[in-house]
């Protein structure tokens, strides 16, 4: 019996490349069409359970993304509870001109939406109840320090 030999022609690499190219070009398109055609609009969009809640407390920290709110202080036990609330794109401010005016120490009433299934919270409104005012002693000490700094700079 004679061994079988395959003779390669000069066109063999070109034909192989074209076959591979055509397979790669048609396969993803076919897969996308099947995936999109199989989904129904009701399956794509599912309803989320959203509860709107209101909480009052003191702002302990803030940044460009949201605020930290201390809402359950117990002075006897020296404990408190804190909640991080990221800003919503359509944040309603009452008592503030902009988000930049929201300050640490302010006592506020915050309204937020909580996604029940996800456990995520989004701040939708802030109402200023009481603006933070530093004690008078601290203000006087700060003014004295500023005077000393000015005197040192003049020398």
Rosetta blueprint (number, residue, H / E / L):
1 X L
2 X L
3 X L
4 X L
5 X L
6 X L
7 X L
8 X L
9 X L
10 X L
11 X L
12 X H
13 X H
14 X H
15 X H
16 X H
17 X H
18 X H
19 X H
20 X H
21 X H
22 X H
23 X H
24 X H
25 X H
26 X H
27 X H
28 X H
29 X H
30 X H
31 X H
32 X H
33 X H
34 X H
35 X H
36 X H
37 X H
38 X H
39 X L
40 X L
41 X H
42 X H
43 X H
44 X H
45 X L
46 X L
47 X L
48 X L
49 X L
50 X E
51 X E
52 X E
53 X E
54 X E
55 X E
56 X E
57 X E
58 X E
59 X E
60 X E
61 X E
62 X E
63 X L
64 X L
65 X L
66 X E
67 X E
68 X E
69 X E
70 X E
71 X E
72 X E
73 X E
74 X E
75 X L
76 X L
77 X L
78 X L
79 X E
80 X E
81 X E
82 X E
83 X E
84 X E
85 X E
86 X E
87 X E
88 X E
89 X E
90 X E
91 X E
92 X E
93 X E
94 X E
95 X L
96 X L
97 X L
98 X L
99 X H
100 X H
101 X H
102 X L
103 X L
104 X L
105 X L
106 X L
107 X E
108 X E
109 X E
110 X E
111 X E
112 X E
113 X E
114 X E
115 X E
116 X L
117 X L
118 X L
119 X L
120 X E
121 X E
122 X E
123 X E
124 X E
125 X E
126 X E
127 X E
128 X E
129 X E
130 X E
131 X L
132 X L
133 X L
134 X L
135 X L
136 X H
137 X H
138 X H
139 X H
140 X H
141 X H
142 X H
143 X H
144 X H
145 X H
146 X H
147 X H
148 X H
149 X H
150 X H
151 X H
152 X H
153 X H
154 X H
155 X L
